[in-house]
């Protein structure tokens, strides 16, 4: 999943970025038990960077993904990311 986010940051096509964000969003529930804390931090940090994207669709999907992984990774995400 790291590669997906890294490719999204390198791409200028908003459709690729949204597809990458959605891949993280849909996979989050299945990988929440397998992720270590440093991986959760990686996802949070990288997703937060998309909030400042110029495209409103990317910003919306980034916020939606953060909301979903906040629920999927609870209580770890709430404990370390206040």
C-alpha positions in Angstrom: 0.0 0.0 0.0 3.0 2.3 0.5 3.7 2.2 -3.2 0.2 3.2 -4.0 0.5 6.4 -2.0 4.0 7.1 -3.3 2.8 6.8 -6.9 -0.2 9.1 -6.1 2.2 11.8 -4.9 4.3 11.5 -8.0 1.3 11.7 -10.4 -0.3 14.9 -11.7 -3.5 13.1 -12.9 -6.2 13.7 -10.3 -8.0 10.4 -11.4 -5.0 8.4 -10.5 -4.7 10.2 -7.1 -8.3 9.5 -6.3 -8.0 5.9 -7.3 -5.0 5.5 -5.0 -6.8 7.2 -2.1 -9.8 4.9 -2.7 -7.6 1.8 -2.7 -6.3 2.8 0.7 -9.8 3.5 1.9 -11.2 0.2 0.8 -8.2 -1.9 2.0 -8.0 -0.2 5.4 -10.6 -2.4 7.1 -8.9 -5.6 6.0 -5.4 -4.5 7.0 -6.2 -2.7 10.2 -5.2 -5.6 12.4 -2.0 -6.2 10.4 -0.6 -2.7 10.4 2.1 -1.5 12.8 1.9 1.9 14.3 4.6 3.3 12.0 2.5 2.2 9.0 -0.6 3.9 10.4 1.5 7.1 10.9 2.7 6.8 7.3 -0.9 6.6 6.0 -2.0 9.5 8.1 0.9 11.7 7.1 0.5 11.1 3.4 -3.2 11.3 3.3 -3.1 14.7 5.2 -0.9 16.0 2.4 -3.7 15.5 -0.1 -6.0 17.8 1.8 -4.0 20.7 0.3 -4.4 19.5 -3.3 -5.7 22.0 -5.8 -8.4 19.6 -7.0 -11.5 19.6 -4.8 -12.3 16.0 -5.6 -8.9 14.9 -4.3 -9.4 17.0 -1.1 -12.8 15.4 -0.6 -11.6 11.9 -1.1 -8.6 12.5 1.2 -10.9 13.7 4.0 -13.3 10.8 3.4 -10.4 8.3 3.6 -9.1 9.9 6.8 -12.5 9.6 8.3 -12.8 5.9 7.3 -9.4 4.9 8.5 -9.9 6.8 11.7 -12.8 4.4 12.4 -11.0 1.3 11.1 -7.8 2.0 13.0 -9.4 3.1 16.3 -8.3 3.5 19.1 -4.7 3.6 17.8 -5.2 6.5 15.5 -7.1 8.6 18.1 -4.4 7.9 20.7 -1.4 9.0 18.6 -2.9 11.6 16.2 -4.8 14.2 18.2 
